[in-house]
Amino acid sequence: MSWTDNSTNESRFVIQRASDAAFTTALVSFNRAANSTTWAQTGIPFGTTYYYRIAAQNLYGYSAWVNLDPSPITTPVGMAPAAPSDFAATTTATSATRARADLSWVDNSNNETRFVIQRATDPNFTVNLVTYNRGANTTTFRNTGLLRGTTYYYRILAENLYGQSIWVFLTITTP
């Protein structure tokens, strides 16, 4: 939030936040230094609405209260992304001892910030666990350097600021 400092003799600014326009419910005050013109409120729960107002203060009292723009502010209610589907792999031998897995999936969400892929050598994902991150809107990943004749367990999920999708699982055995 920002404002114009029209005062020449303030000792501080007082910002008030409330959950109603009359500033009678859940009223909280925040102090800002003299001559400041910006402030950011952090840590607000999703899906809440707050009203904000500001006044300059000095030794003699407060200026008139002015609503900060925009006021009220409603924090967005977000949704975790949808899980990817059709998680599949094609395996290829790359040497006498090594192989690769070309993984693919369908991106079913339009709000993911990344995909998280995990690989392990046990179905509980506790042995030789490796995690890979892929950007939003990606649908493939090439995993190289795998041992031939080995079973690998993969899982993938979509993630964003609001949460994670469910894991989707895949088991392969390299040639």
Beta strands, then each sheet from edge to edge (+ up, - down):
strand 1: 12-18
strand 2: 28-33
strand 3: 49-58
strand 4: 61-62
strand 5: 66-67
strand 6: 73-74
strand 7: 85-93
strand 8: 98-106
strand 9: 114-120
strand 10: 130-135
strand 11: 140-147
strand 12: 151-160
strand 13: 163-164
strand 14: 168-173
sheet 1: 2+ 1- 3+ 4-
sheet 2: 2+ 1- 3+ 5-
sheet 3: 2+ 1- 3+ 6-
sheet 4: 7+ 8- 11+
sheet 5: 10+ 9- 12+ 13-
sheet 6: 10+ 9- 12+ 14-
end
